Amino acid sequence: MKYRVAPEIFQQFPNFRRVVVLAENIDNRGENPELTALLRRAEESVRSETLAAFPDLPRLTIWVEAFKALGINPKKTPPSVINMIKRVRGGKELPYINHLVCIFNCLSLENLLSCGGDDLGLVEGDLSLTIADGSENYSPLGQPEVREHPKAGEVIYMDTANKEVFCRCWCWKNGDVSKLTEATSRTAINIDGMLPAFTLDDMMTIGRRAAELLTRFTGARTELKVLAPETPEFDVPEHIG
């Protein structure tokens, strides 16, 4: 299995970087009170007055500008991290879906970045962050019976074998087909950022934090990869470590 970013994306957004945390041997069952407490602390961090002007922070405006450049209205189709911050600042607590979802929600709130994950056991072909032609298939999270097609020109994350879309509009909404469940034993956690709002060192530090949490709370073995203009693809190993 390969994991690649299409050259058109790096051509238009040369400052984009994606750190991928590969993990296997995962126990994703149950709920951990310590991890729940981390999530609640992360929520409190974005409710502070220092984040009152969060829409204007560079770590978030990079996505607003990227969406606009792609012809996407970021108010109607908000980047996931902005939508999450609004939800939490409105007083809502995020549900504890499972360990993996909780971990990447913590990372998103702690660092104000887009972060998500998918079940590698459900991938049939290669993983690709690419430009949609409109023929791809997408089922919204929690709605497996619904079938949609992304708009041509939209940035999507997909399985090349069956053209199933795992995430629409770059970092807007995850799909149902690759969702993380208690049965998930292998995953790829994606950590997205753009220079100079994030340095690659920043993102690698966050990736190592993700790996530490994955090992601590799920028993996973992990490996970090970087997708950048000079390294636009890598082979996903059959086994880690």
Secondary structure, 3 states (H helix, E strand, C coil): CEEEECHHHHHHCCCEEEEEEEEECCCCCCCCHHHHHHHHHHHHHHHCHHHCCHHHCHHHHHHHHHHHHCCCCCCCCCCHHHHHHHHHHCCCCCCCCCHHHHHHHHHHHHHCCEEEEEEHHHCCCCEEEEECCCCCEECECCCCCCCECCCCCCEEEEECCCCEEEEECCCCEEECCCCCCCCCCEEEEEEEEECCCCCHHHHHHHHHHHHHHHHHHHCCEEEEEEEECCECEEECCCCCC
